[in-house]
């Protein structure tokens, strides 16, 4: 882990933060079977750890894990057991977005996704 002069974890490069934010944005609109949601939850845990550690490579790895866990957003047929993100997943996404933005106040209303246009 790279440390700043005062011993705190360095800030992730902007391009890596943006890639992670894009991956998190995709989670908001996903409709997946429960087994896939378990993989997304695991990937969110990895991303939370990476953000907390300040390690750039860990952030990149966790972002890739999240991207692959969600699969493709375009689906030709939604199965009967598919479901949208749970409130817990959405809350975790919101906290991660807030952390990746540097703790800046979130201007998005409560009923809108944490990052970007949902369409």
N, C-alpha and C positions, 0 to 999 in steps of 0.2 A: 504494500500500500504506500502511495506517495503521500508524504506529510508536508504541510506548510511549515514555515519557520516557527509558528507558535504551537506546532504539534497536532493541529487538527487535520482531518482528512481533506485532501484536495477536492475541488469541485470537478465534477465530470465535464468533459468537453461538450460544448453546445450541440455538436452534431450527434453525439451519443445520447444526450438527453432528448433531443428531438426524435430520434429513432425510437427510443423507449416510449415517449409520449404518443407517437403514432401507433405503436403496438397496443398501448393501453386504450387508445381511442377505438380501436377495432373491437376490443372486448365488449364495449358497451352495446354494440348492435348484434352480437352473436346469438344464435339460437343453436344449441348443441344438445346431444344426449348427455345424461348424467356422467357417464364415464369420461367424456371429453372435458366436462366441467371440472372433474377431479384433477386432470392434468393442468388446466388453466389455474386452478387454486395453487397447485404445487409451484407452477411457474411464477405466480404472484409472490409466493413466499421467497423464492430465489431472488426476485427483483427487489423485494423489500430489504433483504439481507445485503444485496449489492449496493443499493442506495445508501443504506446505513454504514456500510464499510468504506465508501468513497473509492473503491477500487474500480478503475475504468474497465479493465478486462472482465471483471465479474459482472458489470452492468451490461456489457456487450453480450456475454454468454447468456445471461438471464433474459435479455430482450429477445434473443434468438429462440430461447426455450419457450417464451410466451408466444412468439409468432408461430412456432410450429405446433404448440398445444391447441391453439384455436382453429387450426386448419384453414380452409378457405371460407371466405364469407359468402361467396356465390354458391348457392346450392340449387339443384334442379328440383329437389323434392325434400320437404321437411317431414321427418318421421313423427309418429304419434307421441313418442316419449321425449322429443326434443323440447327444450325449455330455454327461456332467456336467462340472462345473468341474475343471480340472486341478489338481494339487497346487500348481503355481506360482501359479495364480490364487487358490487358497485361502490360500496363504501371504501374498500381497500384500494380500488382504482382511483377514487377521488383523493385519498390520502397520498398515494404515490404521485399523482399528478401535482399535487400541492408541493410535495418534497422536491420533485424534479424541477419545478418552476422556481425553486429557491425560497419557498414559503411565502411567495407573494399572495396577496388576497385574491381569492377566486371571484371573478366578476360574473361568472355564469349563474343564472338563477337555479334554484334547487331542482327544478324539473327538467333541466337540460343536461346533456352529457358534460363530463368534466373537461373535455378537450375537443375542440374542433366541431365541424358540422356532422350531425349524425347521418346525413344522407349521402 
